[in-house]
Amino acid sequence: MDLKSYFKPLSDEIYQNQNNWQTTQIGYQIQSNNSITFPEYKYCEIALFNIREYQGSDNLFTDKECKIRKEIYSLHFDTPPRICDLGFLDLSDSRKESFKKIEEVCAELLKNGILPIVIGGGHDITYALYKSYSSLDKSITLTTVDKKFDLGIKDEKLSNTNFFSKILEAKPNNLFHYCNIGYQTFFVSPLAINMLNDLNFDSIRLGNVTSKIRNVEPVLRNTDLLSFDLSAIRHSDVSANKYSSPNGLTGVEACKIMRYAGLSDKLSLLSICEYNQLLDLSGQSSQLISQMVWYFLDGVKSRKNELNPNIKNCIKYTVSFDDGKNEIIFYKSNLSARWWMGVPFKNLDSSNLDYYFVACSYEDYEQANKGEIPNKWIKTFNKLS
């Protein structure tokens, strides 16, 4: 597959020569799609690119060079992961064909073990990103950072208000689990919250995120695809978004979430959606987004190669319940001090009992010690049964 034909190069003169940047700046250390060369992406760990697809959103795009890119390039980083910049995805006249291009590009990158970072587009491009895993026949966990659930009205055409309902209806369905981080109660119907619970999905309201942000770390450790809607950040921190509101995550909290995401060995695709450059008059929004990307890269660089617990390098804890029949096995890593719990299921190949490991927190272990089964365990067990 020739990815070069899918992208438009960076045209501004500053991107034509890496010597325009200091040696410790990302701009010097990144391979860019410019008028001279196309990156040798198969040798990279991460591939960054822009999508200007906003037909399902009230946010708008501009043909001008992306402000976020310039901010990312200017940041200093001591030996970042191997990263390339593919430029701008060349969209088709047909929206359906554009979404197919997004799917094909991401599937190609994922197939080669490369983590795509997608910047721009309406939040509904998450549907195409999800489909890229379906084309690889891979079941995934999708996590969105968003102030609402985007269930919308399923009979309407695909948009940023209903793409998640389209994902639920997609055939084949490869969605193993879904979690929302940062929803605001007054933007979400109680019926939608109940529906997610009935489907054994998770949601963490904004107040619970801000009061104990470390509890999003296990969620992101279980995540394959993270789609970050900038409307989840309060307007005073990101104003370049038509859907922003007075309440939301702070810039600091958004950066913490991104570092947790980068640390996740499972996470293989990141998108940051709903950036409206026409509203970014001060450049504050592009600066924050670039810093979010920096924290993500810092997390990736610090990964511990712990997709599942390395049992030989873990402390095992077994919590037995009062009935004398049930127990939950926990593992704590000696390397990172992170926790997992084992959820039993019957292996169809051997008919033996096996364990599916779910990232969890110390609080889940404490809850089990009080005789309460953690919700993560119950929901995962229900899915596997």
C-alpha positions as a LaTeX table, in Angstrom:
\begin{tabular}{lrrr}
\hline
Residue & $x$ (\AA) & $y$ (\AA) & $z$ (\AA) \\
\hline
Met1 & 0.00 & 0.00 & 0.00 \\
Asp2 & 1.40 & 3.39 & $-1.03$ \\
Leu3 & 0.52 & 5.83 & 1.76 \\
Lys4 & 2.14 & 8.74 & $-0.07$ \\
Ser5 & $-0.83$ & 8.94 & $-2.46$ \\
Tyr6 & $-3.19$ & 9.46 & 0.50 \\
Phe7 & $-1.53$ & 12.63 & 1.80 \\
Lys8 & $-0.78$ & 16.23 & 0.89 \\
Pro9 & 2.70 & 17.45 & 1.91 \\
Leu10 & 3.47 & 20.34 & 4.25 \\
Ser11 & 3.91 & 23.41 & 2.09 \\
Asp12 & 5.26 & 26.06 & 4.48 \\
Glu13 & 8.96 & 26.72 & 4.02 \\
Ile14 & 9.73 & 26.13 & 7.70 \\
Tyr15 & 8.96 & 22.40 & 7.29 \\
Gln16 & 11.27 & 21.92 & 4.29 \\
Asn17 & 14.48 & 21.84 & 6.33 \\
Gln18 & 14.93 & 20.29 & 9.77 \\
Asn19 & 17.77 & 22.73 & 10.44 \\
Asn20 & 15.10 & 25.39 & 11.00 \\
Trp21 & 14.75 & 23.85 & 14.45 \\
Gln22 & 17.10 & 23.38 & 17.38 \\
Thr23 & 18.48 & 19.86 & 17.75 \\
Thr24 & 16.41 & 19.20 & 20.90 \\
Gln25 & 13.15 & 20.41 & 19.37 \\
Ile26 & 10.68 & 17.88 & 17.97 \\
Gly27 & 10.81 & 19.68 & 14.61 \\
Tyr28 & 14.45 & 18.62 & 14.22 \\
Gln29 & 13.81 & 15.02 & 15.29 \\
Ile30 & 10.69 & 14.25 & 13.24 \\
Gln31 & 10.48 & 12.95 & 9.65 \\
Ser32 & 8.08 & 15.18 & 7.70 \\
Asn33 & 6.12 & 14.83 & 4.48 \\
Asn34 & 7.40 & 17.93 & 2.70 \\
Ser35 & 8.10 & 18.91 & $-0.90$ \\
Ile36 & 11.39 & 16.97 & $-0.80$ \\
Thr37 & 10.74 & 13.63 & 0.90 \\
Phe38 & 8.01 & 11.35 & 2.21 \\
Pro39 & 8.74 & 9.74 & 5.61 \\
Glu40 & 9.90 & 6.14 & 5.84 \\
Tyr41 & 6.97 & 5.50 & 8.13 \\
Lys42 & 7.52 & 1.76 & 8.51 \\
Tyr43 & 10.60 & 2.51 & 10.62 \\
Cys44 & 8.64 & 4.78 & 12.98 \\
Glu45 & 6.75 & 4.06 & 16.18 \\
Ile46 & 4.27 & 6.92 & 15.78 \\
Ala47 & 2.72 & 8.61 & 12.74 \\
Leu48 & 1.09 & 12.03 & 13.10 \\
Phe49 & $-1.33$ & 13.48 & 10.54 \\
Asn50 & $-4.18$ & 15.97 & 10.12 \\
Ile51 & $-7.75$ & 15.36 & 8.98 \\
Arg52 & $-9.88$ & 18.31 & 7.81 \\
Glu53 & $-13.19$ & 16.41 & 7.70 \\
Tyr54 & $-15.88$ & 18.46 & 9.47 \\
Gln55 & $-19.08$ & 17.70 & 7.56 \\
Gly56 & $-20.68$ & 16.16 & 10.63 \\
Ser57 & $-19.69$ & 19.06 & 12.91 \\
Asp58 & $-20.43$ & 22.76 & 13.37 \\
Asn59 & $-16.69$ & 23.39 & 13.66 \\
Leu60 & $-14.96$ & 24.52 & 10.48 \\
Phe61 & $-11.62$ & 23.85 & 8.81 \\
Thr62 & $-9.12$ & 26.16 & 7.18 \\
Asp63 & $-6.73$ & 25.56 & 4.28 \\
Lys64 & $-3.98$ & 27.36 & 6.18 \\
Glu65 & $-1.13$ & 25.47 & 7.82 \\
Cys66 & $-2.12$ & 23.87 & 11.13 \\
Lys67 & $-1.14$ & 25.96 & 14.15 \\
Ile68 & $-0.93$ & 22.85 & 16.33 \\
Arg69 & 1.83 & 21.37 & 14.14 \\
Lys70 & 4.06 & 24.42 & 14.50 \\
Glu71 & 3.57 & 24.37 & 18.28 \\
Ile72 & 4.41 & 20.63 & 18.45 \\
Tyr73 & 7.54 & 21.10 & 16.35 \\
Ser74 & 8.76 & 23.92 & 18.64 \\
Leu75 & 8.61 & 21.84 & 21.83 \\
His76 & 11.82 & 20.40 & 23.26 \\
Phe77 & 12.06 & 16.66 & 23.88 \\
Asp78 & 15.08 & 14.64 & 24.92 \\
Thr79 & 15.08 & 11.65 & 22.52 \\
Pro80 & 11.37 & 11.24 & 21.65 \\
Pro81 & 9.93 & 8.00 & 20.22 \\
Arg82 & 10.59 & 7.55 & 16.48 \\
Ile83 & 7.92 & 9.76 & 14.97 \\
Cys84 & 6.93 & 10.87 & 11.48 \\
Asp85 & 4.51 & 13.50 & 10.18 \\
Leu86 & 2.50 & 12.32 & 7.19 \\
Gly87 & 0.93 & 15.73 & 6.56 \\
Phe88 & $-2.73$ & 16.29 & 5.60 \\
Leu89 & $-5.00$ & 13.44 & 4.57 \\
Asp90 & $-6.17$ & 14.12 & 1.00 \\
Leu91 & $-9.96$ & 13.91 & 1.34 \\
Ser92 & $-12.30$ & 12.77 & $-1.43$ \\
Asp93 & $-15.34$ & 14.61 & $-2.78$ \\
Ser94 & $-17.52$ & 11.90 & $-1.27$ \\
Arg95 & $-17.69$ & 11.80 & 2.52 \\
Lys96 & $-18.08$ & 8.03 & 2.41 \\
Glu97 & $-14.87$ & 7.73 & 0.41 \\
Ser98 & $-13.05$ & 10.07 & 2.81 \\
Phe99 & $-14.04$ & 7.88 & 5.75 \\
Lys100 & $-12.84$ & 4.85 & 3.80 \\
Lys101 & $-9.46$ & 6.56 & 3.33 \\
Ile102 & $-9.21$ & 7.22 & 7.08 \\
Glu103 & $-10.00$ & 3.56 & 7.74 \\
Glu104 & $-7.46$ & 2.29 & 5.20 \\
Val105 & $-4.63$ & 4.56 & 6.37 \\
Cys106 & $-5.10$ & 3.71 & 10.05 \\
Ala107 & $-5.44$ & $-0.01$ & 9.29 \\
Glu108 & $-2.15$ & 0.09 & 7.35 \\
Leu109 & $-0.37$ & 1.85 & 10.20 \\
Leu110 & $-1.82$ & $-0.46$ & 12.85 \\
Lys111 & $-0.90$ & $-3.52$ & 10.79 \\
Asn112 & 2.71 & $-2.31$ & 10.81 \\
Gly113 & 2.72 & $-1.70$ & 14.56 \\
Ile114 & 2.67 & 2.08 & 14.17 \\
Leu115 & 0.57 & 4.24 & 16.50 \\
Pro116 & $-1.41$ & 6.91 & 14.60 \\
Ile117 & $-1.98$ & 10.31 & 16.20 \\
Val118 & $-4.86$ & 11.94 & 14.32 \\
Ile119 & $-5.41$ & 15.68 & 14.79 \\
Gly120 & $-8.54$ & 17.47 & 13.64 \\
Gly121 & $-11.84$ & 16.46 & 12.15 \\
Gly122 & $-15.23$ & 16.21 & 13.80 \\
His123 & $-15.63$ & 13.69 & 16.59 \\
Asp124 & $-17.59$ & 11.49 & 14.17 \\
Ile125 & $-14.33$ & 10.44 & 12.47 \\
Thr126 & $-14.08$ & 8.10 & 15.47 \\
Tyr127 & $-16.43$ & 5.85 & 13.49 \\
Ala128 & $-13.82$ & 5.48 & 10.71 \\
Leu129 & $-11.03$ & 4.98 & 13.26 \\
Tyr130 & $-13.05$ & 2.20 & 14.91 \\
Lys131 & $-13.67$ & 0.59 & 11.50 \\
Ser132 & $-9.92$ & 0.43 & 10.93 \\
Tyr133 & $-9.75$ & $-2.18$ & 13.69 \\
Ser134 & $-12.75$ & $-4.03$ & 12.27 \\
Ser135 & $-10.91$ & $-4.43$ & 8.97 \\
Leu136 & $-8.14$ & $-6.15$ & 10.97 \\
Asp137 & $-10.76$ & $-8.34$ & 12.71 \\
Lys138 & $-9.66$ & $-7.05$ & 16.10 \\
Ser139 & $-12.00$ & $-6.57$ & 19.07 \\
Ile140 & $-11.18$ & $-3.38$ & 20.93 \\
Thr141 & $-11.94$ & $-1.15$ & 23.86 \\
Leu142 & $-12.92$ & 2.38 & 22.81 \\
Thr143 & $-12.59$ & 5.26 & 25.26 \\
Thr144 & $-13.81$ & 8.78 & 24.56 \\
Val145 & $-13.03$ & 11.89 & 26.56 \\
Asp146 & $-16.18$ & 13.87 & 26.01 \\
Lys147 & $-18.77$ & 15.92 & 27.90 \\
Lys148 & $-21.54$ & 13.65 & 26.53 \\
Phe149 & $-22.06$ & 10.21 & 24.95 \\
Asp150 & $-22.87$ & 11.09 & 21.28 \\
Leu151 & $-25.70$ & 8.57 & 20.98 \\
Gly152 & $-28.00$ & 11.02 & 19.16 \\
Ile153 & $-30.80$ & 9.80 & 16.91 \\
Lys154 & $-29.67$ & 6.64 & 15.14 \\
Asp155 & $-31.76$ & 7.20 & 11.98 \\
Glu156 & $-30.06$ & 10.51 & 11.20 \\
Lys157 & $-26.96$ & 10.66 & 9.00 \\
Leu158 & $-23.61$ & 10.18 & 10.69 \\
Ser159 & $-22.54$ & 13.20 & 12.74 \\
Asn160 & $-20.61$ & 14.11 & 15.86 \\
Thr161 & $-23.83$ & 13.81 & 17.89 \\
Asn162 & $-24.68$ & 10.19 & 17.00 \\
Phe163 & $-21.52$ & 8.36 & 15.84 \\
Phe164 & $-21.43$ & 6.12 & 18.90 \\
Ser165 & $-24.88$ & 4.70 & 18.11 \\
Lys166 & $-23.54$ & 3.95 & 14.60 \\
Ile167 & $-20.61$ & 2.08 & 16.17 \\
Leu168 & $-23.02$ & 0.01 & 18.28 \\
Glu169 & $-24.96$ & $-0.93$ & 15.12 \\
Ala170 & $-21.91$ & $-1.66$ & 12.93 \\
Lys171 & $-21.55$ & $-5.15$ & 11.46 \\
Pro172 & $-19.37$ & $-6.97$ & 12.22 \\
Asn173 & $-19.25$ & $-5.53$ & 15.72 \\
Asn174 & $-15.77$ & $-5.59$ & 17.22 \\
Leu175 & $-16.47$ & $-3.40$ & 20.23 \\
Phe176 & $-15.56$ & $-5.36$ & 23.36 \\
His177 & $-15.84$ & $-2.45$ & 25.78 \\
Tyr178 & $-16.51$ & 1.29 & 25.88 \\
Cys179 & $-15.80$ & 3.94 & 28.48 \\
Asn180 & $-16.56$ & 7.66 & 28.60 \\
Ile181 & $-14.30$ & 9.93 & 30.65 \\
Gly182 & $-15.53$ & 13.34 & 31.77 \\
Tyr183 & $-19.23$ & 13.44 & 30.94 \\
Gln184 & $-21.23$ & 16.28 & 32.50 \\
Thr185 & $-24.53$ & 15.13 & 33.98 \\
Phe186 & $-26.64$ & 18.01 & 32.64 \\
Phe187 & $-25.60$ & 17.15 & 29.05 \\
Val188 & $-26.54$ & 13.46 & 29.35 \\
Ser189 & $-29.94$ & 11.78 & 29.57 \\
Pro190 & $-30.34$ & 9.42 & 32.55 \\
Leu191 & $-31.71$ & 6.92 & 30.00 \\
Ala192 & $-28.35$ & 7.00 & 28.21 \\
Ile193 & $-26.48$ & 6.34 & 31.46 \\
Asn194 & $-28.75$ & 3.39 & 32.21 \\
Met195 & $-28.28$ & 2.06 & 28.68 \\
Leu196 & $-24.49$ & 2.09 & 29.03 \\
Asn197 & $-24.77$ & 0.26 & 32.35 \\
Asp198 & $-27.07$ & $-2.34$ & 30.80 \\
Leu199 & $-24.46$ & $-2.92$ & 28.08 \\
Asn200 & $-21.78$ & $-3.36$ & 30.80 \\
Phe201 & $-20.01$ & $-0.21$ & 29.59 \\
Asp202 & $-18.41$ & 2.39 & 31.87 \\
Ser203 & $-18.68$ & 6.14 & 32.31 \\
Ile204 & $-16.86$ & 8.49 & 34.69 \\
Arg205 & $-18.51$ & 11.83 & 35.32 \\
Leu206 & $-16.41$ & 15.00 & 35.36 \\
Gly207 & $-16.50$ & 15.44 & 39.15 \\
Asn208 & $-15.14$ & 11.94 & 39.72 \\
Val209 & $-12.36$ & 12.54 & 37.20 \\
Thr210 & $-11.22$ & 15.81 & 38.75 \\
Ser211 & $-11.44$ & 14.59 & 42.37 \\
Lys212 & $-9.34$ & 11.47 & 41.78 \\
Ile213 & $-7.78$ & 11.67 & 38.33 \\
Arg214 & $-5.44$ & 8.72 & 38.93 \\
Asn215 & $-8.47$ & 6.44 & 38.63 \\
Val216 & $-8.57$ & 7.04 & 34.87 \\
Glu217 & $-5.18$ & 5.32 & 34.54 \\
Pro218 & $-6.56$ & 1.73 & 34.66 \\
Val219 & $-9.29$ & 2.73 & 32.19 \\
Leu220 & $-6.67$ & 3.92 & 29.71 \\
Arg221 & $-4.52$ & 0.86 & 30.38 \\
Asn222 & $-7.46$ & $-1.22$ & 29.12 \\
Thr223 & $-7.99$ & 1.05 & 26.04 \\
Asp224 & $-7.06$ & 0.41 & 22.40 \\
Leu225 & $-8.52$ & 3.56 & 20.80 \\
Leu226 & $-8.72$ & 6.91 & 22.61 \\
Ser227 & $-10.77$ & 9.65 & 20.98 \\
Phe228 & $-10.49$ & 13.03 & 22.74 \\
Asp229 & $-13.21$ & 15.60 & 22.01 \\
Leu230 & $-11.86$ & 19.05 & 22.89 \\
Ser231 & $-15.32$ & 20.10 & 24.11 \\
Ala232 & $-14.49$ & 18.09 & 27.25 \\
Ile233 & $-12.06$ & 20.89 & 28.19 \\
Arg234 & $-13.48$ & 24.08 & 29.66 \\
His235 & $-13.78$ & 27.11 & 27.39 \\
Ser236 & $-11.24$ & 29.19 & 29.32 \\
Asp237 & $-8.55$ & 26.61 & 28.47 \\
Val238 & $-9.65$ & 25.67 & 24.92 \\
Ser239 & $-11.78$ & 28.28 & 23.16 \\
Ala240 & $-11.18$ & 26.98 & 19.61 \\
Asn241 & $-14.28$ & 24.79 & 19.65 \\
Lys242 & $-17.91$ & 25.74 & 18.99 \\
Tyr243 & $-19.14$ & 23.20 & 21.56 \\
Ser244 & $-17.01$ & 24.31 & 24.51 \\
Ser245 & $-18.74$ & 25.25 & 27.76 \\
Pro246 & $-17.79$ & 26.99 & 31.03 \\
Asn247 & $-17.18$ & 23.70 & 32.87 \\
Gly248 & $-14.89$ & 20.88 & 31.90 \\
Leu249 & $-11.40$ & 19.52 & 32.32 \\
Thr250 & $-8.55$ & 21.96 & 32.93 \\
Gly251 & $-5.52$ & 22.01 & 30.69 \\
Val252 & $-3.46$ & 20.35 & 33.42 \\
Glu253 & $-6.02$ & 17.54 & 33.78 \\
Ala254 & $-6.13$ & 17.01 & 30.01 \\
Cys255 & $-2.33$ & 16.65 & 29.96 \\
Lys256 & $-2.43$ & 14.15 & 32.84 \\
Ile257 & $-5.00$ & 12.04 & 30.96 \\
Met258 & $-2.79$ & 12.13 & 27.88 \\
Arg259 & 0.26 & 10.94 & 29.80 \\
Tyr260 & $-1.73$ & 8.05 & 31.26 \\
Ala261 & $-2.83$ & 7.24 & 27.71 \\
Gly262 & 0.74 & 7.27 & 26.47 \\
Leu263 & 1.83 & 4.94 & 29.28 \\
Ser264 & $-0.77$ & 2.35 & 28.25 \\
Asp265 & 0.95 & $-0.51$ & 26.41 \\
Lys266 & $-2.41$ & $-1.47$ & 24.90 \\
Leu267 & $-3.34$ & 1.92 & 23.44 \\
Ser268 & $-2.61$ & 1.89 & 19.70 \\
Leu269 & $-4.51$ & 4.89 & 18.25 \\
Leu270 & $-5.12$ & 8.44 & 19.46 \\
Ser271 & $-7.32$ & 11.14 & 17.97 \\
Ile272 & $-7.84$ & 14.73 & 19.11 \\
Cys273 & $-11.03$ & 16.06 & 17.50 \\
Glu274 & $-13.09$ & 19.22 & 17.06 \\
Tyr275 & $-10.26$ & 21.76 & 16.81 \\
Asn276 & $-11.49$ & 24.92 & 15.06 \\
Gln277 & $-8.47$ & 26.95 & 14.02 \\
Leu278 & $-10.66$ & 29.86 & 12.90 \\
Leu279 & $-11.55$ & 30.41 & 16.57 \\
Asp280 & $-7.98$ & 30.06 & 17.84 \\
Leu281 & $-7.18$ & 33.74 & 17.59 \\
Ser282 & $-4.76$ & 33.86 & 20.51 \\
Gly283 & $-3.11$ & 30.52 & 19.76 \\
Gln284 & $-3.76$ & 29.33 & 23.32 \\
Ser285 & $-5.75$ & 26.30 & 22.17 \\
Ser286 & $-3.07$ & 25.11 & 19.75 \\
Gln287 & $-0.45$ & 25.52 & 22.49 \\
Leu288 & $-2.44$ & 23.38 & 24.92 \\
Ile289 & $-3.11$ & 20.68 & 22.30 \\
Ser290 & 0.58 & 20.54 & 21.41 \\
Gln291 & 1.41 & 20.12 & 25.10 \\
Met292 & $-1.19$ & 17.33 & 25.36 \\
Val293 & 0.62 & 15.58 & 22.50 \\
Trp294 & 3.95 & 16.15 & 24.27 \\
Tyr295 & 2.66 & 14.45 & 27.42 \\
Phe296 & 1.35 & 11.57 & 25.34 \\
Leu297 & 4.78 & 11.12 & 23.72 \\
Asp298 & 6.39 & 11.28 & 27.15 \\
Gly299 & 4.07 & 8.50 & 28.30 \\
Val300 & 4.87 & 6.35 & 25.25 \\
Lys301 & 8.59 & 6.77 & 25.92 \\
Ser302 & 8.04 & 5.57 & 29.50 \\
Arg303 & 6.05 & 2.40 & 28.66 \\
Lys304 & 6.96 & $-0.66$ & 30.74 \\
Asn305 & 6.02 & $-3.43$ & 28.29 \\
Glu306 & 3.23 & $-4.58$ & 30.61 \\
Leu307 & 0.32 & $-5.31$ & 28.29 \\
Asn308 & $-0.68$ & $-7.99$ & 30.82 \\
Pro309 & 0.90 & $-8.60$ & 34.21 \\
Asn310 & 4.23 & $-10.39$ & 34.05 \\
Ile311 & 3.24 & $-12.92$ & 36.69 \\
Lys312 & 6.86 & $-13.82$ & 37.46 \\
Asn313 & 7.47 & $-10.19$ & 38.36 \\
Cys314 & 4.26 & $-9.59$ & 40.32 \\
Ile315 & 2.94 & $-10.07$ & 43.82 \\
Lys316 & $-0.19$ & $-12.22$ & 43.78 \\
Tyr317 & $-3.07$ & $-11.47$ & 46.15 \\
Thr318 & $-6.10$ & $-13.75$ & 46.49 \\
Val319 & $-9.24$ & $-12.25$ & 48.04 \\
Ser320 & $-11.75$ & $-14.86$ & 49.24 \\
Phe321 & $-15.37$ & $-13.96$ & 49.95 \\
Asp322 & $-17.50$ & $-15.00$ & 52.92 \\
Asp323 & $-19.40$ & $-17.67$ & 50.98 \\
Gly324 & $-16.19$ & $-19.69$ & 50.78 \\
Lys325 & $-16.78$ & $-20.40$ & 47.08 \\
Asn326 & $-15.73$ & $-17.24$ & 45.26 \\
Glu327 & $-12.43$ & $-15.40$ & 45.07 \\
Ile328 & $-10.69$ & $-12.74$ & 42.98 \\
Ile329 & $-7.01$ & $-12.91$ & 42.09 \\
Phe330 & $-5.09$ & $-9.63$ & 42.01 \\
Tyr331 & $-1.58$ & $-8.99$ & 40.72 \\
Lys332 & 0.63 & $-6.03$ & 41.61 \\
Ser333 & 3.64 & $-5.33$ & 39.39 \\
Asn334 & 7.02 & $-5.09$ & 41.09 \\
Leu335 & 8.18 & $-2.94$ & 38.16 \\
Ser336 & 5.46 & $-0.26$ & 38.01 \\
Ala337 & 3.30 & $-0.89$ & 41.14 \\
Arg338 & 0.24 & $-1.14$ & 38.84 \\
Trp339 & $-2.61$ & $-3.55$ & 39.56 \\
Trp340 & $-4.61$ & $-6.13$ & 37.57 \\
Met341 & $-7.35$ & $-8.57$ & 38.47 \\
Gly342 & $-8.10$ & $-11.88$ & 36.80 \\
Val343 & $-11.59$ & $-12.56$ & 35.48 \\
Pro344 & $-12.23$ & $-16.30$ & 34.83 \\
Phe345 & $-13.72$ & $-17.55$ & 31.57 \\
Lys346 & $-13.95$ & $-20.89$ & 29.80 \\
Asn347 & $-11.42$ & $-21.29$ & 27.00 \\
Leu348 & $-13.36$ & $-22.58$ & 23.98 \\
Asp349 & $-10.28$ & $-24.27$ & 22.52 \\
Ser350 & $-9.42$ & $-26.35$ & 25.56 \\
Ser351 & $-12.59$ & $-26.13$ & 27.70 \\
Asn352 & $-10.30$ & $-25.20$ & 30.59 \\
Leu353 & $-10.76$ & $-22.21$ & 32.88 \\
Asp354 & $-8.59$ & $-19.28$ & 31.83 \\
Tyr355 & $-8.17$ & $-15.71$ & 33.05 \\
Tyr356 & $-8.74$ & $-12.40$ & 31.28 \\
Phe357 & $-6.67$ & $-9.68$ & 32.96 \\
Val358 & $-8.29$ & $-6.33$ & 33.62 \\
Ala359 & $-6.25$ & $-3.30$ & 34.65 \\
Cys360 & $-7.49$ & $-2.00$ & 38.01 \\
Ser361 & $-6.43$ & 0.13 & 40.94 \\
Tyr362 & $-5.51$ & $-0.40$ & 44.57 \\
Glu363 & $-8.99$ & 0.90 & 45.42 \\
Asp364 & $-10.49$ & $-2.13$ & 43.61 \\
Tyr365 & $-8.36$ & $-4.42$ & 45.79 \\
Glu366 & $-9.50$ & $-2.56$ & 48.92 \\
Gln367 & $-13.13$ & $-2.85$ & 47.80 \\
Ala368 & $-12.78$ & $-6.62$ & 47.35 \\
Asn369 & $-11.26$ & $-6.90$ & 50.82 \\
Lys370 & $-14.43$ & $-5.32$ & 52.18 \\
Gly371 & $-16.47$ & $-8.10$ & 50.58 \\
Glu372 & $-17.64$ & $-6.03$ & 47.60 \\
Ile373 & $-17.00$ & $-7.23$ & 44.05 \\
Pro374 & $-15.56$ & $-4.36$ & 41.92 \\
Asn375 & $-17.81$ & $-3.18$ & 39.07 \\
Lys376 & $-14.96$ & $-3.70$ & 36.57 \\
Trp377 & $-14.84$ & $-7.38$ & 37.50 \\
Ile378 & $-18.63$ & $-7.85$ & 37.28 \\
Lys379 & $-18.95$ & $-6.11$ & 33.89 \\
Thr380 & $-16.03$ & $-8.03$ & 32.40 \\
Phe381 & $-17.34$ & $-11.31$ & 33.74 \\
Asn382 & $-20.75$ & $-10.59$ & 32.17 \\
Lys383 & $-19.12$ & $-9.93$ & 28.79 \\
Leu384 & $-17.09$ & $-13.14$ & 28.90 \\
Ser385 & $-19.94$ & $-15.36$ & 30.11 \\
\hline
\end{tabular}
